[in-house]
Amino acid sequence: MNIIISNSSDTPIYSQIAEGIQKSIISGELTEGDSLPSIRALAKELSVSVITTKKAYEVLEAQGYIKTQPGKGSVVSARSSSLAREHRISEMEQHLLAAADIARELGIGAEELAETAKALYSEDLG
């Protein structure tokens, strides 16, 4: 798991940490049941405060990506795979909306857009 944080970003550091872990879960690098580093270990590795790392883990737990067990640490939750799928579907929908907007601008109808999408999809599989 490679988390990159930037002190010059407008995004709070705890959010950057949470997003980094979330990306590792969504990409499949981390899967259900995988252990996360302890809050202290991750704080030390990233050179941030324990409070910052703790807040990142709290955010991920609230979102359902991880489950924390006192004395045992944090693990990727069983719900994470369905959350990851929902996230990817949402990304796909955003791309499709953008494609639909471009098609409308070009005067391309829904049927032609669907045919193009189907051809591209089949091409990727073949």
Steps between C-alpha positions, in 0.01 A plus 500: 500500500652823381344815644623833373414809699564863416531773758429759230163347404172662601377153597555425869772243567259257669284509185804435281585197714143371490485549122830317456375199696164515322678493162698195610173326591323605178794386285504161671845552650331457839221244528252384761673396822836661421654669801586866490807637673441610857410865542836566663699312234328681214541837674872432538534379139326812364658738752162626620336509839320199647188718528505564123531130420232412755262745334569344158418154638182637661390644165566167324311311770205740476494445122505121550840433342670374815406346831698572816514249781639627830829329577512333158528795264326589178415273208334550162130432555283251317290790367804655333469297179140614445598858584790478255263373230255784568783750480615362164143499367468864603823581314369318192174696516693828510692400187179395327339833590796681347474286186126569478564875530754486215263291289223757550737782401586312181138415421559128551190313615475256789485201267825592323665573834389159630629330184836672540520399866408141412765486226766640732402257774514202262832620362651509850384145568616357171 
